[in-house]
Amino acid sequence: MKDKKPIVFLAVTDNLLARQLSEGFQLSGYKTVRAPLARDCYSAWSNPERFTVCVIDQHLADQPGAVLARYLAENRARKVVLFGKLDDAALRLELYRMGVSAIIRNPESSAEIVAAVEASLTRKTSTGPSATVIPFPDTEDLSGAWKIKSLQRELQTPGGKTIGLTRNELKVCLVFAASRTEATNREVLCRSIYGRTDSAANRALDAVIKRLRQKILAVSSNVDPITTHYGEGHRFTEPLVAVD
């Protein structure tokens, strides 16, 4: 008989934490599959429906887990749970809007993560009236931030000027917004746009970033917020948020 155990996908770099989570989920009747780095996930993400839930550590070694969580939520993952130090209210709200199921902030132990994930999986649907979902309040002052308007495909400067974006430029900006304090490596950017990391994709990424820089400098000549960190990737150094 085919094994019908639900499968938990773990994206966790820390070996001890990964072992503790695997043991905890196995005791609760789940199978686990682990990817220690984000790039392992991108290369193996061919059949996402087989995973009951994807549990992701914000503090992965090669990129912030928030970037991976959003990618999975947008690419047919059934349920995505992110955990770690996530104090940025605007980022949390953006992740929920992108389809991340739950965010566990600063968990005290692996047992807390397992319990929270299990509760979200076993929660029964109410037969009564639907509850109103109230989003986490966004208290961050966005007056000095660059704003991504996904529906309009626009980037708005802090001064209110708008920059029209191509689809690929929009994807790059959204990845930058999800990784605010760290550079995003080129592999992640290439996979987010083209789904591959070959030399052609890297050349195309260079062209996208070059055009985006030119558009920004055309309306804000004193500011070039896109920096290149050799050996690491690219980063948008100014505050950047997605507002729709």
GUVEX-952141 format. One record per residue: x, y, z negated of N, C-alpha, C in turn; residue number from 1. Coordinates in nm, 3 decimals. Layout:
residues N
- X | Y | Z | X | Y | Z | X | Y | Z | NUM
...
end
This chain:
residues 244
- 0.084 | -0.120 | 0.000 | 0.000 | 0.000 | 0.000 | 0.087 | 0.124 | 0.000 | 1
- 0.048 | 0.221 | 0.076 | 0.127 | 0.343 | 0.087 | 0.121 | 0.423 | -0.042 | 2
- 0.235 | 0.475 | -0.086 | 0.244 | 0.553 | -0.209 | 0.170 | 0.684 | -0.191 | 3
- 0.069 | 0.708 | -0.275 | -0.012 | 0.829 | -0.264 | 0.026 | 0.935 | -0.368 | 4
- 0.140 | 0.918 | -0.432 | 0.180 | 1.016 | -0.532 | 0.198 | 1.153 | -0.469 | 5
- 0.149 | 1.258 | -0.537 | 0.173 | 1.393 | -0.486 | 0.322 | 1.426 | -0.491 | 6
- 0.367 | 1.507 | -0.397 | 0.510 | 1.537 | -0.385 | 0.535 | 1.684 | -0.417 | 7
- 0.631 | 1.708 | -0.505 | 0.674 | 1.843 | -0.540 | 0.806 | 1.872 | -0.469 | 8
- 0.810 | 1.981 | -0.395 | 0.933 | 2.024 | -0.331 | 1.002 | 2.125 | -0.422 | 9
- 1.126 | 2.098 | -0.460 | 1.202 | 2.185 | -0.551 | 1.313 | 2.256 | -0.476 | 10
- 1.312 | 2.388 | -0.478 | 1.423 | 2.467 | -0.426 | 1.493 | 2.529 | -0.546 | 11
- 1.590 | 2.459 | -0.601 | 1.658 | 2.498 | -0.724 | 1.807 | 2.471 | -0.709 | 12
- 1.890 | 2.572 | -0.732 | 2.035 | 2.555 | -0.718 | 2.096 | 2.489 | -0.841 | 13
- 2.055 | 2.533 | -0.960 | 2.115 | 2.485 | -1.084 | 2.087 | 2.336 | -1.103 | 14
- 2.193 | 2.254 | -1.112 | 2.176 | 2.109 | -1.118 | 2.103 | 2.063 | -1.244 | 15
- 2.136 | 2.123 | -1.360 | 2.071 | 2.082 | -1.485 | 1.922 | 2.114 | -1.480 | 16
- 1.888 | 2.234 | -1.439 | 1.747 | 2.273 | -1.432 | 1.672 | 2.185 | -1.332 | 17
- 1.735 | 2.157 | -1.219 | 1.671 | 2.071 | -1.118 | 1.643 | 1.933 | -1.175 | 18
- 1.739 | 1.877 | -1.250 | 1.719 | 1.745 | -1.309 | 1.607 | 1.747 | -1.413 | 19
- 1.604 | 1.852 | -1.495 | 1.498 | 1.865 | -1.596 | 1.360 | 1.876 | -1.531 | 20
- 1.352 | 1.955 | -1.425 | 1.223 | 1.971 | -1.355 | 1.182 | 1.840 | -1.288 | 21
- 1.278 | 1.772 | -1.225 | 1.247 | 1.644 | -1.160 | 1.194 | 1.543 | -1.261 | 22
- 1.260 | 1.535 | -1.376 | 1.216 | 1.442 | -1.480 | 1.077 | 1.480 | -1.531 | 23
- 1.055 | 1.610 | -1.551 | 0.925 | 1.654 | -1.600 | 0.812 | 1.623 | -1.504 | 24
- 0.835 | 1.648 | -1.376 | 0.731 | 1.620 | -1.277 | 0.709 | 1.471 | -1.261 | 25
- 0.817 | 1.392 | -1.267 | 0.803 | 1.248 | -1.254 | 0.724 | 1.188 | -1.370 | 26
- 0.745 | 1.242 | -1.490 | 0.667 | 1.196 | -1.606 | 0.519 | 1.228 | -1.589 | 27
- 0.489 | 1.332 | -1.513 | 0.350 | 1.371 | -1.490 | 0.291 | 1.303 | -1.367 | 28
- 0.369 | 1.213 | -1.304 | 0.317 | 1.136 | -1.192 | 0.344 | 1.193 | -1.055 | 29
- 0.442 | 1.285 | -1.044 | 0.474 | 1.345 | -0.915 | 0.609 | 1.293 | -0.865 | 30
- 0.621 | 1.281 | -0.735 | 0.751 | 1.258 | -0.673 | 0.814 | 1.394 | -0.647 | 31
- 0.948 | 1.399 | -0.639 | 1.015 | 1.525 | -0.612 | 1.114 | 1.511 | -0.498 | 32
- 1.125 | 1.618 | -0.422 | 1.226 | 1.632 | -0.316 | 1.296 | 1.764 | -0.342 | 33
- 1.429 | 1.764 | -0.345 | 1.501 | 1.885 | -0.383 | 1.586 | 1.941 | -0.269 | 34
- 1.588 | 2.071 | -0.259 | 1.682 | 2.143 | -0.172 | 1.758 | 2.241 | -0.261 | 35
- 1.888 | 2.221 | -0.282 | 1.962 | 2.308 | -0.373 | 1.983 | 2.449 | -0.320 | 36
- 1.974 | 2.468 | -0.189 | 1.994 | 2.600 | -0.129 | 1.880 | 2.631 | -0.033 | 37
- 1.858 | 2.760 | -0.011 | 1.752 | 2.799 | 0.082 | 1.778 | 2.744 | 0.222 | 38
- 1.904 | 2.746 | 0.264 | 1.932 | 2.700 | 0.401 | 1.900 | 2.552 | 0.419 | 39
- 1.906 | 2.474 | 0.310 | 1.867 | 2.333 | 0.319 | 1.718 | 2.322 | 0.349 | 40
- 1.643 | 2.413 | 0.293 | 1.499 | 2.411 | 0.316 | 1.466 | 2.448 | 0.459 | 41
- 1.527 | 2.554 | 0.510 | 1.497 | 2.597 | 0.646 | 1.528 | 2.486 | 0.747 | 42
- 1.639 | 2.416 | 0.724 | 1.680 | 2.314 | 0.820 | 1.592 | 2.189 | 0.812 | 43
- 1.523 | 2.168 | 0.698 | 1.443 | 2.047 | 0.680 | 1.293 | 2.071 | 0.690 | 44
- 1.253 | 2.196 | 0.715 | 1.111 | 2.231 | 0.707 | 1.038 | 2.195 | 0.836 | 45
- 1.009 | 2.066 | 0.854 | 0.943 | 2.021 | 0.976 | 0.801 | 1.971 | 0.950 | 46
- 0.773 | 1.928 | 0.826 | 0.641 | 1.872 | 0.795 | 0.594 | 1.923 | 0.659 | 47
- 0.563 | 2.052 | 0.649 | 0.532 | 2.111 | 0.518 | 0.406 | 2.056 | 0.453 | 48
- 0.312 | 2.002 | 0.532 | 0.186 | 1.957 | 0.473 | 0.204 | 1.837 | 0.380 | 49
- 0.318 | 1.769 | 0.390 | 0.336 | 1.651 | 0.304 | 0.365 | 1.688 | 0.160 | 50
- 0.401 | 1.815 | 0.134 | 0.431 | 1.857 | -0.002 | 0.305 | 1.913 | -0.068 | 51
- 0.276 | 1.864 | -0.187 | 0.162 | 1.914 | -0.263 | 0.186 | 2.057 | -0.308 | 52
- 0.308 | 2.085 | -0.350 | 0.344 | 2.219 | -0.396 | 0.494 | 2.240 | -0.376 | 53
- 0.533 | 2.363 | -0.346 | 0.674 | 2.400 | -0.336 | 0.707 | 2.489 | -0.455 | 54
- 0.803 | 2.448 | -0.536 | 0.843 | 2.521 | -0.656 | 0.982 | 2.580 | -0.631 | 55
- 0.992 | 2.713 | -0.639 | 1.113 | 2.781 | -0.594 | 1.171 | 2.868 | -0.705 | 56
- 1.301 | 2.856 | -0.725 | 1.373 | 2.940 | -0.820 | 1.410 | 3.072 | -0.753 | 57
- 1.380 | 3.183 | -0.817 | 1.417 | 3.314 | -0.762 | 1.568 | 3.328 | -0.748 | 58
- 1.644 | 3.256 | -0.833 | 1.789 | 3.275 | -0.839 | 1.863 | 3.165 | -0.765 | 59
- 1.832 | 3.147 | -0.637 | 1.906 | 3.052 | -0.554 | 2.044 | 3.108 | -0.524 | 60
- 2.138 | 3.021 | -0.492 | 2.276 | 3.065 | -0.474 | 2.296 | 3.142 | -0.344 | 61
- 2.214 | 3.114 | -0.241 | 2.242 | 3.176 | -0.111 | 2.147 | 3.288 | -0.073 | 62
- 2.034 | 3.304 | -0.144 | 1.944 | 3.416 | -0.118 | 1.836 | 3.420 | -0.227 | 63
- 1.770 | 3.533 | -0.247 | 1.662 | 3.538 | -0.345 | 1.549 | 3.442 | -0.308 | 64
- 1.496 | 3.372 | -0.408 | 1.388 | 3.278 | -0.381 | 1.265 | 3.342 | -0.324 | 65
- 1.245 | 3.473 | -0.351 | 1.126 | 3.542 | -0.299 | 1.122 | 3.539 | -0.147 | 66
- 1.237 | 3.548 | -0.082 | 1.242 | 3.543 | 0.064 | 1.197 | 3.407 | 0.114 | 67
- 1.247 | 3.301 | 0.050 | 1.208 | 3.165 | 0.087 | 1.060 | 3.141 | 0.058 | 68
- 1.014 | 3.189 | -0.059 | 0.873 | 3.168 | -0.097 | 0.780 | 3.228 | 0.007 | 69
- 0.811 | 3.347 | 0.051 | 0.726 | 3.410 | 0.151 | 0.731 | 3.335 | 0.284 | 70
- 0.850 | 3.291 | 0.321 | 0.864 | 3.214 | 0.446 | 0.778 | 3.088 | 0.441 | 71
- 0.783 | 3.014 | 0.330 | 0.707 | 2.891 | 0.317 | 0.557 | 2.920 | 0.318 | 72
- 0.515 | 3.025 | 0.246 | 0.373 | 3.060 | 0.241 | 0.319 | 3.094 | 0.379 | 73
- 0.406 | 3.152 | 0.463 | 0.363 | 3.192 | 0.597 | 0.380 | 3.079 | 0.699 | 74
- 0.438 | 2.967 | 0.657 | 0.465 | 2.857 | 0.749 | 0.407 | 2.725 | 0.699 | 75
- 0.281 | 2.728 | 0.669 | 0.197 | 2.610 | 0.647 | 0.222 | 2.534 | 0.518 | 76
- 0.291 | 2.594 | 0.421 | 0.304 | 2.529 | 0.290 | 0.167 | 2.530 | 0.222 | 77
- 0.130 | 2.421 | 0.157 | -0.002 | 2.412 | 0.095 | -0.013 | 2.499 | -0.030 | 78
- 0.090 | 2.501 | -0.109 | 0.091 | 2.584 | -0.231 | 0.235 | 2.618 | -0.263 | 79
- 0.262 | 2.745 | -0.296 | 0.397 | 2.791 | -0.326 | 0.398 | 2.857 | -0.463 | 80
- 0.489 | 2.811 | -0.549 | 0.505 | 2.868 | -0.683 | 0.648 | 2.917 | -0.698 | 81
- 0.664 | 3.041 | -0.742 | 0.796 | 3.102 | -0.759 | 0.817 | 3.129 | -0.907 | 82
- 0.939 | 3.104 | -0.957 | 0.967 | 3.133 | -1.097 | 1.100 | 3.203 | -1.112 | 83
- 1.116 | 3.277 | -1.222 | 1.242 | 3.345 | -1.250 | 1.219 | 3.487 | -1.298 | 84
- 1.325 | 3.565 | -1.298 | 1.317 | 3.704 | -1.341 | 1.262 | 3.789 | -1.226 | 85
- 1.135 | 3.820 | -1.234 | 1.067 | 3.895 | -1.128 | 0.991 | 4.011 | -1.192 | 86
- 1.066 | 4.116 | -1.227 | 1.006 | 4.229 | -1.298 | 0.950 | 4.336 | -1.206 | 87
- 0.972 | 4.322 | -1.076 | 0.928 | 4.422 | -0.979 | 0.781 | 4.398 | -0.945 | 88
- 0.692 | 4.483 | -0.997 | 0.549 | 4.465 | -0.977 | 0.510 | 4.473 | -0.830 | 89
- 0.573 | 4.566 | -0.756 | 0.539 | 4.581 | -0.614 | 0.577 | 4.456 | -0.535 | 90
- 0.692 | 4.396 | -0.568 | 0.735 | 4.274 | -0.500 | 0.639 | 4.159 | -0.531 | 91
- 0.599 | 4.146 | -0.657 | 0.506 | 4.038 | -0.694 | 0.374 | 4.054 | -0.617 | 92
- 0.324 | 4.174 | -0.613 | 0.197 | 4.198 | -0.544 | 0.210 | 4.166 | -0.395 | 93
- 0.322 | 4.203 | -0.336 | 0.346 | 4.174 | -0.195 | 0.350 | 4.023 | -0.171 | 94
- 0.415 | 3.948 | -0.262 | 0.424 | 3.803 | -0.246 | 0.287 | 3.737 | -0.255 | 95
- 0.204 | 3.783 | -0.348 | 0.068 | 3.730 | -0.357 | -0.009 | 3.756 | -0.228 | 96
- 0.008 | 3.874 | -0.174 | -0.062 | 3.908 | -0.050 | -0.015 | 3.824 | 0.067 | 97
- 0.111 | 3.782 | 0.063 | 0.167 | 3.700 | 0.170 | 0.129 | 3.552 | 0.156 | 98
- 0.069 | 3.514 | 0.042 | 0.022 | 3.377 | 0.029 | 0.087 | 3.294 | -0.079 | 99
- 0.180 | 3.352 | -0.158 | 0.239 | 3.279 | -0.270 | 0.130 | 3.253 | -0.374 | 100
- 0.118 | 3.130 | -0.421 | 0.007 | 3.091 | -0.508 | 0.022 | 3.140 | -0.651 | 101
- 0.144 | 3.133 | -0.704 | 0.164 | 3.170 | -0.844 | 0.309 | 3.214 | -0.867 | 102
- 0.328 | 3.305 | -0.961 | 0.460 | 3.351 | -1.000 | 0.473 | 3.336 | -1.150 | 103
- 0.574 | 3.260 | -1.193 | 0.598 | 3.237 | -1.336 | 0.717 | 3.322 | -1.376 | 104
- 0.692 | 3.426 | -1.451 | 0.798 | 3.521 | -1.485 | 0.872 | 3.478 | -1.611 | 105
- 1.004 | 3.473 | -1.601 | 1.093 | 3.447 | -1.715 | 1.048 | 3.327 | -1.800 | 106
- 1.032 | 3.210 | -1.740 | 0.990 | 3.094 | -1.820 | 1.096 | 3.058 | -1.924 | 107
- 1.049 | 3.009 | -2.038 | 1.139 | 2.975 | -2.149 | 1.207 | 2.840 | -2.129 | 108
- 1.143 | 2.751 | -2.054 | 1.199 | 2.615 | -2.040 | 1.145 | 2.551 | -1.914 | 109
- 1.205 | 2.438 | -1.877 | 1.156 | 2.363 | -1.762 | 1.016 | 2.307 | -1.791 | 110
- 0.990 | 2.275 | -1.919 | 0.859 | 2.222 | -1.956 | 0.749 | 2.324 | -1.927 | 111
- 0.778 | 2.452 | -1.949 | 0.679 | 2.557 | -1.920 | 0.649 | 2.562 | -1.771 | 112
- 0.753 | 2.550 | -1.688 | 0.734 | 2.553 | -1.542 | 0.648 | 2.436 | -1.498 | 113
- 0.682 | 2.316 | -1.549 | 0.606 | 2.196 | -1.512 | 0.460 | 2.210 | -1.554 | 114
- 0.437 | 2.258 | -1.677 | 0.299 | 2.272 | -1.727 | 0.220 | 2.373 | -1.645 | 115
- 0.285 | 2.484 | -1.610 | 0.215 | 2.587 | -1.532 | 0.180 | 2.537 | -1.392 | 116
- 0.275 | 2.467 | -1.329 | 0.249 | 2.413 | -1.195 | 0.139 | 2.308 | -1.201 | 117
- 0.147 | 2.220 | -1.299 | 0.047 | 2.113 | -1.312 | -0.092 | 2.172 | -1.336 | 118
- -0.099 | 2.278 | -1.418 | -0.228 | 2.342 | -1.444 | -0.287 | 2.401 | -1.317 | 119
- -0.201 | 2.461 | -1.235 | -0.251 | 2.522 | -1.111 | -0.298 | 2.415 | -1.013 | 120
- -0.238 | 2.296 | -1.019 | -0.276 | 2.189 | -0.926 | -0.401 | 2.116 | -0.970 | 121
- -0.426 | 2.110 | -1.101 | -0.539 | 2.032 | -1.153 | -0.659 | 2.118 | -1.187 | 122
- -0.646 | 2.251 | -1.168 | -0.758 | 2.340 | -1.199 | -0.875 | 2.306 | -1.109 | 123
- -0.990 | 2.283 | -1.168 | -1.108 | 2.247 | -1.093 | -1.180 | 2.371 | -1.043 | 124
- -1.243 | 2.355 | -0.927 | -1.319 | 2.464 | -0.871 | -1.449 | 2.483 | -0.946 | 125
- -1.480 | 2.603 | -0.987 | -1.601 | 2.634 | -1.061 | -1.723 | 2.621 | -0.970 | 126
- -1.834 | 2.570 | -1.028 | -1.958 | 2.560 | -0.952 | -2.042 | 2.686 | -0.965 | 127
- -1.999 | 2.778 | -1.050 | -2.071 | 2.902 | -1.070 | -2.031 | 3.006 | -0.970 | 128
- -2.073 | 3.132 | -0.995 | -2.039 | 3.240 | -0.904 | -1.888 | 3.260 | -0.895 | 129
- -1.842 | 3.303 | -0.780 | -1.699 | 3.327 | -0.761 | -1.653 | 3.441 | -0.850 | 130
- -1.535 | 3.423 | -0.910 | -1.480 | 3.528 | -0.996 | -1.413 | 3.633 | -0.908 | 131
- -1.413 | 3.754 | -0.956 | -1.345 | 3.862 | -0.887 | -1.198 | 3.857 | -0.921 | 132
- -1.114 | 3.852 | -0.820 | -0.969 | 3.847 | -0.841 | -0.917 | 3.990 | -0.851 | 133
- -0.855 | 4.023 | -0.963 | -0.800 | 4.156 | -0.984 | -0.650 | 4.149 | -0.966 | 134
- -0.592 | 4.216 | -0.867 | -0.447 | 4.209 | -0.845 | -0.371 | 4.273 | -0.959 | 135
- -0.248 | 4.227 | -0.977 | -0.161 | 4.286 | -1.078 | -0.143 | 4.435 | -1.047 | 136
- -0.162 | 4.522 | -1.145 | -0.152 | 4.665 | -1.116 | -0.014 | 4.705 | -1.067 | 137
- -0.010 | 4.785 | -0.964 | 0.116 | 4.831 | -0.907 | 0.148 | 4.967 | -0.967 | 138
- 0.237 | 4.967 | -1.066 | 0.267 | 5.090 | -1.137 | 0.393 | 5.157 | -1.086 | 139
- 0.457 | 5.099 | -0.987 | 0.582 | 5.154 | -0.938 | 0.557 | 5.284 | -0.860 | 140
- 0.639 | 5.384 | -0.883 | 0.630 | 5.509 | -0.810 | 0.689 | 5.488 | -0.671 | 141
- 0.604 | 5.496 | -0.568 | 0.646 | 5.470 | -0.431 | 0.670 | 5.598 | -0.353 | 142
- 0.670 | 5.713 | -0.421 | 0.681 | 5.840 | -0.349 | 0.813 | 5.853 | -0.273 | 143
- 0.920 | 5.793 | -0.324 | 1.049 | 5.803 | -0.257 | 1.087 | 5.681 | -0.176 | 144
- 0.991 | 5.592 | -0.151 | 1.020 | 5.466 | -0.083 | 0.987 | 5.474 | 0.066 | 145
- 1.059 | 5.395 | 0.144 | 1.022 | 5.370 | 0.282 | 0.909 | 5.267 | 0.278 | 146
- 0.808 | 5.284 | 0.361 | 0.690 | 5.198 | 0.355 | 0.670 | 5.124 | 0.488 | 147
- 0.648 | 4.994 | 0.476 | 0.620 | 4.911 | 0.593 | 0.469 | 4.897 | 0.606 | 148
- 0.415 | 4.937 | 0.719 | 0.273 | 4.920 | 0.747 | 0.260 | 4.809 | 0.852 | 149
- 0.237 | 4.686 | 0.802 | 0.241 | 4.569 | 0.890 | 0.131 | 4.573 | 0.996 | 150
- 0.010 | 4.613 | 0.957 | -0.101 | 4.612 | 1.051 | -0.078 | 4.709 | 1.166 | 151
- -0.020 | 4.825 | 1.134 | 0.009 | 4.924 | 1.238 | 0.144 | 4.902 | 1.305 | 152
- 0.223 | 4.808 | 1.250 | 0.361 | 4.785 | 1.295 | 0.439 | 4.916 | 1.292 | 153
- 0.444 | 4.978 | 1.174 | 0.512 | 5.105 | 1.156 | 0.599 | 5.102 | 1.031 | 154
- 0.707 | 5.180 | 1.036 | 0.791 | 5.207 | 0.920 | 0.778 | 5.356 | 0.892 | 155
- 0.742 | 5.389 | 0.767 | 0.722 | 5.529 | 0.731 | 0.834 | 5.576 | 0.640 | 156
- 0.894 | 5.690 | 0.673 | 1.002 | 5.744 | 0.591 | 0.944 | 5.806 | 0.465 | 157
- 1.026 | 5.830 | 0.363 | 0.976 | 5.898 | 0.242 | 0.915 | 6.034 | 0.272 | 158
- 0.960 | 6.097 | 0.381 | 0.905 | 6.227 | 0.419 | 0.778 | 6.219 | 0.501 | 159
- 0.729 | 6.098 | 0.529 | 0.603 | 6.082 | 0.600 | 0.614 | 6.061 | 0.750 | 160
- 0.735 | 6.061 | 0.806 | 0.751 | 6.037 | 0.949 | 0.735 | 5.888 | 0.977 | 161
- 0.678 | 5.855 | 1.092 | 0.652 | 5.715 | 1.124 | 0.741 | 5.668 | 1.239 | 162
- 0.780 | 5.542 | 1.231 | 0.864 | 5.478 | 1.333 | 0.790 | 5.355 | 1.382 | 163
- 0.761 | 5.349 | 1.512 | 0.698 | 5.232 | 1.568 | 0.793 | 5.113 | 1.572 | 164
- 0.743 | 4.996 | 1.539 | 0.827 | 4.877 | 1.531 | 0.780 | 4.771 | 1.629 | 165
- 0.875 | 4.698 | 1.684 | 0.841 | 4.577 | 1.759 | 0.810 | 4.467 | 1.658 | 166
- 0.758 | 4.355 | 1.707 | 0.727 | 4.244 | 1.616 | 0.852 | 4.196 | 1.543 | 167
- 0.962 | 4.186 | 1.613 | 1.084 | 4.137 | 1.550 | 1.142 | 4.238 | 1.453 | 168
- 1.134 | 4.366 | 1.486 | 1.179 | 4.469 | 1.392 | 1.095 | 4.467 | 1.266 | 169
- 0.965 | 4.443 | 1.280 | 0.877 | 4.432 | 1.164 | 0.918 | 4.314 | 1.077 | 170
- 0.948 | 4.199 | 1.138 | 0.989 | 4.082 | 1.062 | 1.117 | 4.110 | 0.984 | 171
- 1.213 | 4.177 | 1.046 | 1.337 | 4.212 | 0.978 | 1.308 | 4.301 | 0.857 | 172
- 1.225 | 4.401 | 0.875 | 1.193 | 4.493 | 0.765 | 1.125 | 4.419 | 0.650 | 173
- 1.035 | 4.325 | 0.680 | 0.967 | 4.251 | 0.575 | 1.064 | 4.163 | 0.497 | 174
- 1.161 | 4.103 | 0.567 | 1.262 | 4.023 | 0.497 | 1.346 | 4.114 | 0.406 | 175
- 1.385 | 4.231 | 0.457 | 1.460 | 4.325 | 0.375 | 1.381 | 4.365 | 0.250 | 176
- 1.251 | 4.388 | 0.265 | 1.169 | 4.431 | 0.151 | 1.160 | 4.325 | 0.043 | 177
- 1.164 | 4.199 | 0.084 | 1.156 | 4.089 | -0.014 | 1.288 | 4.062 | -0.083 | 178
- 1.395 | 4.121 | -0.034 | 1.529 | 4.100 | -0.091 | 1.592 | 4.235 | -0.117 | 179
- 1.540 | 4.306 | -0.214 | 1.573 | 4.448 | -0.230 | 1.714 | 4.475 | -0.281 | 180
- 1.760 | 4.394 | -0.372 | 1.886 | 4.426 | -0.437 | 2.004 | 4.346 | -0.384 | 181
- 1.979 | 4.255 | -0.290 | 2.087 | 4.170 | -0.238 | 2.083 | 4.168 | -0.086 | 182
- 2.198 | 4.145 | -0.026 | 2.203 | 4.131 | 0.119 | 2.135 | 4.002 | 0.161 | 183
- 2.066 | 4.007 | 0.274 | 2.002 | 3.888 | 0.331 | 2.094 | 3.830 | 0.437 | 184
- 2.127 | 3.701 | 0.422 | 2.223 | 3.646 | 0.516 | 2.162 | 3.631 | 0.656 | 185
- 2.247 | 3.628 | 0.754 | 2.203 | 3.629 | 0.894 | 2.124 | 3.503 | 0.929 | 186
- 2.157 | 3.393 | 0.866 | 2.083 | 3.270 | 0.895 | 1.936 | 3.286 | 0.860 | 187
- 1.911 | 3.348 | 0.745 | 1.772 | 3.370 | 0.703 | 1.701 | 3.463 | 0.802 | 188
- 1.768 | 3.570 | 0.841 | 1.708 | 3.664 | 0.936 | 1.679 | 3.597 | 1.071 | 189
- 1.775 | 3.519 | 1.119 | 1.755 | 3.451 | 1.248 | 1.639 | 3.352 | 1.241 | 190
- 1.632 | 3.277 | 1.133 | 1.523 | 3.179 | 1.121 | 1.389 | 3.249 | 1.106 | 191
- 1.386 | 3.362 | 1.036 | 1.261 | 3.435 | 1.017 | 1.207 | 3.486 | 1.150 | 192
- 1.296 | 3.523 | 1.240 | 1.254 | 3.581 | 1.369 | 1.241 | 3.476 | 1.477 | 193
- 1.345 | 3.393 | 1.493 | 1.353 | 3.304 | 1.609 | 1.335 | 3.156 | 1.575 | 194
- 1.342 | 3.122 | 1.446 | 1.328 | 2.982 | 1.407 | 1.452 | 2.900 | 1.434 | 195
- 1.565 | 2.965 | 1.463 | 1.689 | 2.893 | 1.488 | 1.806 | 2.986 | 1.456 | 196
- 1.928 | 2.929 | 1.455 | 2.045 | 3.008 | 1.416 | 2.161 | 2.995 | 1.515 | 197
- 2.131 | 2.967 | 1.640 | 2.239 | 2.951 | 1.737 | 2.296 | 3.087 | 1.778 | 198
- 2.397 | 3.084 | 1.865 | 2.465 | 3.208 | 1.903 | 2.372 | 3.305 | 1.975 | 199
- 2.279 | 3.253 | 2.053 | 2.185 | 3.341 | 2.123 | 2.095 | 3.414 | 2.023 | 200
- 2.052 | 3.343 | 1.919 | 1.968 | 3.406 | 1.817 | 2.047 | 3.513 | 1.742 | 201
- 2.174 | 3.488 | 1.715 | 2.256 | 3.586 | 1.645 | 2.278 | 3.711 | 1.731 | 202
- 2.299 | 3.693 | 1.859 | 2.314 | 3.809 | 1.947 | 2.185 | 3.889 | 1.955 | 203
- 2.074 | 3.818 | 1.962 | 1.944 | 3.887 | 1.966 | 1.919 | 3.962 | 1.836 | 204
- 1.959 | 3.905 | 1.723 | 1.943 | 3.973 | 1.594 | 2.025 | 4.101 | 1.592 | 205
- 2.148 | 4.096 | 1.643 | 2.231 | 4.217 | 1.651 | 2.158 | 4.327 | 1.729 | 206
- 2.094 | 4.289 | 1.838 | 2.023 | 4.387 | 1.920 | 1.904 | 4.446 | 1.845 | 207
- 1.831 | 4.362 | 1.772 | 1.716 | 4.410 | 1.695 | 1.761 | 4.511 | 1.588 | 208
- 1.865 | 4.476 | 1.512 | 1.914 | 4.566 | 1.407 | 1.969 | 4.695 | 1.467 | 209
- 2.037 | 4.685 | 1.580 | 2.089 | 4.805 | 1.645 | 1.976 | 4.899 | 1.687 | 210
- 1.870 | 4.843 | 1.748 | 1.757 | 4.926 | 1.789 | 1.686 | 4.988 | 1.669 | 211
- 1.672 | 4.909 | 1.562 | 1.607 | 4.960 | 1.443 | 1.686 | 5.075 | 1.382 | 212
- 1.817 | 5.060 | 1.377 | 1.903 | 5.169 | 1.328 | 1.884 | 5.296 | 1.414 | 213
- 1.882 | 5.278 | 1.545 | 1.868 | 5.393 | 1.635 | 1.735 | 5.464 | 1.613 | 214
- 1.630 | 5.387 | 1.592 | 1.498 | 5.447 | 1.568 | 1.497 | 5.526 | 1.437 | 215
- 1.561 | 5.469 | 1.334 | 1.565 | 5.538 | 1.204 | 1.645 | 5.667 | 1.215 | 216
- 1.761 | 5.660 | 1.280 | 1.846 | 5.779 | 1.293 | 1.780 | 5.886 | 1.379 | 217
- 1.692 | 5.847 | 1.469 | 1.625 | 5.944 | 1.554 | 1.530 | 6.034 | 1.476 | 218
- 1.475 | 5.983 | 1.366 | 1.381 | 6.064 | 1.287 | 1.441 | 6.108 | 1.154 | 219
- 1.551 | 6.044 | 1.114 | 1.614 | 6.077 | 0.986 | 1.765 | 6.070 | 1.006 | 220
- 1.820 | 6.172 | 1.071 | 1.958 | 6.168 | 1.120 | 2.063 | 6.156 | 1.010 | 221
- 2.029 | 6.192 | 0.888 | 2.128 | 6.188 | 0.779 | 2.130 | 6.055 | 0.704 | 222
- 2.040 | 5.964 | 0.741 | 2.026 | 5.841 | 0.665 | 2.034 | 5.719 | 0.756 | 223
- 2.122 | 5.626 | 0.722 | 2.126 | 5.495 | 0.787 | 2.118 | 5.391 | 0.675 | 224
- 1.997 | 5.350 | 0.637 | 1.982 | 5.264 | 0.519 | 2.019 | 5.118 | 0.541 | 225
- 2.045 | 5.078 | 0.665 | 2.079 | 4.938 | 0.690 | 2.230 | 4.921 | 0.682 | 226
- 2.275 | 4.846 | 0.585 | 2.419 | 4.823 | 0.569 | 2.453 | 4.680 | 0.606 | 227
- 2.575 | 4.661 | 0.652 | 2.625 | 4.528 | 0.686 | 2.728 | 4.486 | 0.582 | 228
- 2.707 | 4.371 | 0.523 | 2.800 | 4.316 | 0.424 | 2.866 | 4.194 | 0.488 | 229
- 2.987 | 4.211 | 0.533 | 3.054 | 4.105 | 0.608 | 3.070 | 3.979 | 0.523 | 230
- 3.028 | 3.868 | 0.581 | 3.030 | 3.741 | 0.509 | 2.905 | 3.717 | 0.428 | 231
- 2.820 | 3.820 | 0.416 | 2.697 | 3.804 | 0.338 | 2.572 | 3.827 | 0.423 | 232
- 2.568 | 3.939 | 0.496 | 2.450 | 3.967 | 0.577 | 2.420 | 4.115 | 0.583 | 233
- 2.291 | 4.149 | 0.582 | 2.247 | 4.288 | 0.595 | 2.154 | 4.322 | 0.480 | 234
- 2.146 | 4.453 | 0.451 | 2.060 | 4.499 | 0.342 | 2.005 | 4.636 | 0.374 | 235
- 1.881 | 4.661 | 0.334 | 1.820 | 4.793 | 0.343 | 1.841 | 4.859 | 0.207 | 236
- 1.926 | 4.959 | 0.201 | 1.973 | 5.012 | 0.072 | 1.875 | 5.108 | 0.007 | 237
- 1.781 | 5.164 | 0.083 | 1.681 | 5.254 | 0.026 | 1.564 | 5.172 | -0.027 | 238
- 1.484 | 5.228 | -0.123 | 1.362 | 5.157 | -0.166 | 1.271 | 5.129 | -0.047 | 239
- 1.226 | 5.005 | -0.033 | 1.147 | 4.963 | 0.082 | 1.036 | 4.872 | 0.035 | 240
- 0.911 | 4.904 | 0.069 | 0.798 | 4.824 | 0.025 | 0.700 | 4.804 | 0.140 | 241
- 0.629 | 4.690 | 0.138 | 0.521 | 4.665 | 0.232 | 0.391 | 4.710 | 0.167 | 242
- 0.317 | 4.796 | 0.232 | 0.197 | 4.853 | 0.171 | 0.070 | 4.794 | 0.230 | 243
- 0.077 | 4.715 | 0.335 | -0.041 | 4.645 | 0.387 | 0.004 | 4.523 | 0.465 | 244
end
